[in-house]
Amino acid sequence: MTSDRRRYSTKMDDDFYWERVKRNLGWLGDTEEEQRGRQEKLKDAVIGVAGCGGIGGATADRLVRMGVRNLKLADPDKFDVSNINRQFGAGVGTIGRNKAEAVAELVFETTHDVNIDVYPEGITPESVDEFVAGCDYILDKIELYELDARYTLHQAFRRSERCRFMMLTPVFGQRTFFFKWTKDSMTAEEYFGIPYGAPMNEANARRLISRFIPEMPDFPGEEMLERWFIDELTCPIFAGTPPLAQGMLASRLGQAITGLDRLPGSQELPVTPGYAMLDTQKWIAKTVEGKWWER
């Protein structure tokens, strides 16, 4: 760990911890033993959050409130005024501060019983294996157009023997998409189809957006969306949608950690190149399997 990195570490207060998570327990099993066993899995899991902006920072906060005690947070970016509409940790007092550092501080202050490693340099070839080491799950919340950093993270994930899967949940308009990568799924490099180090020119931007948004919203019109996504290389975000992705991401990850996603009747998330989607404007929820672009 480099000398300029912060680490929050604390001894666990059993009485405080079990008091603060006790309302979880009613939904974790039919016996007290079963409930406690599943909560222990949340307590012991190590979650890496790569990107602490609109969804990543808020999800880190929600995971800690659920009872996760071990986080790794990475983000090289600093808060600015445009982040205030949607990002946990963004406010007048944090403008100019590193996102990972500010989010870690806020999350730690919530409970004082969590361990957080902070990577203010973000995901780099030099630090990525250290970031991934020890993680059971990773949330890929890297900035949309930062494809090299994303590839670097995914390659480290595939080198890891411990990490089970990665999830990515971008939001577009009133829609949130869910992508899940496992060691056996299509790789990020195959899915996006853009070489490492390639410039983010118009052709590559179009390719990237076509993979991030398998089903483009029909409002606003194509001309306006192209001005944002292609001409300005910026992702517009309606402030009401990130909390939707945050909640569903935390819920699905919590189910995976505890095993609730394997109970009879549960719906598995498809792995990439498949995806899941929820649209609150059209009130649509769906899962799509396989190479959807070949249909």
Secondary structure, 3 states (H helix, E strand, C coil): CCCCCCEECCCCCHHHHHHHCHHHHCCCCCCHHHHHHHHHHHHHCEEEEECCCCCHHHHHHHHHHHCCCEEEEECCCECCHHHHHCCCCCCHHHCCCEHHHHHHHHHHHHHCCCEEEEECCCCCCCCHHHHHCCCCEEEECCCCCCHHHHHHHHHHHHHCCCCCEEEECCEECCEEEEEEECCCCCCHHHHHCCCCCCCCCHHHHHHHHHHHCCCCCCCCCHHHHHHHHHHCCCCCCCCCCHHHHHHHHHHHHHHHHHCHHHCCCCCCCCCCCCEEEEECCCCEEEEECCCHHHC
